[in-house]
Amino acid sequence: MKLIAVANYEEMSARAAEILLEQVCAKPDSVLGLATGSTPVGTYQNMVTAYERGEASFAQCRSVNLDEYVGLGSEDEASYHYFMWHNLFHHIDIRPENAYLPDGKNLDARDACTRYDQLVSDLGPIDLQVLGIGSNGHIAFNEPGDHFVADTHIVDLTDATIDDNQRFFQRREDVPTQAYTLGMRPILNARLALLLVTGAGKAEALHRSLTGPITSTVPASILQLHNNLIVIADEAALSKF
Ligand code: F6R
């Protein structure tokens, strides 16, 4: 594991974008594993700026997102589809047909998960997987539990996650209670995993994930087994080390 300690969110975002852009320049048809949430917004902004300056093209990239809320579609502003188009895809030259997220509108969970797994496996190993971490230690929406799950699955979001994500909705009761999420297999198989961590609210989860036992009660702890993990964390996130 390589830990890159940075001062703040802006530095984290700049370093993360640099690594993503190096990846895309070295391999234009990269498979990018992408995350949503507050953490990668600045990273995506830097990628858009680089694209606008002509420093990178995503025309040959494929992207797979980690997760989507069950019941929400791209027209819903709180969906991860909407987030990705709004924050990144609309502003770069990725081809719409090459940008994938789980289908939150497919309420047949088994079908939705099987299709997404098939798609991810057809694309081949993810070249670079961007990850954030939940304050409860989740990665993607693999919530703390009594076992790790390998494949795409439906999850009941924990109260902690619903509380954390309430800020994206008008009312707490609007937050969906379930999501489709990639499991641990494609994350562990990614050629490079890039974990971005910012703010004091993530400090405990980060510390436990990197220094504690590998346990499904702290899902991100499984990243200790990743062959090629880069963590970019700011001072506040590193305050428990
Ligand atoms: C998002 C995702 C989640 C977030 C995590 C942190 O696609 O998979 O694991 O990375 O919940 O969210 P933020 O960045 O909003 O603190």
Residues whose N, C-alpha, C, O or C-beta is under 5 A from the ligand:
A	BS01	F6R	A35 T36 G37 S38 T39 L66 D67 L131 G132 I133 G134 H138 I139 A140 F141
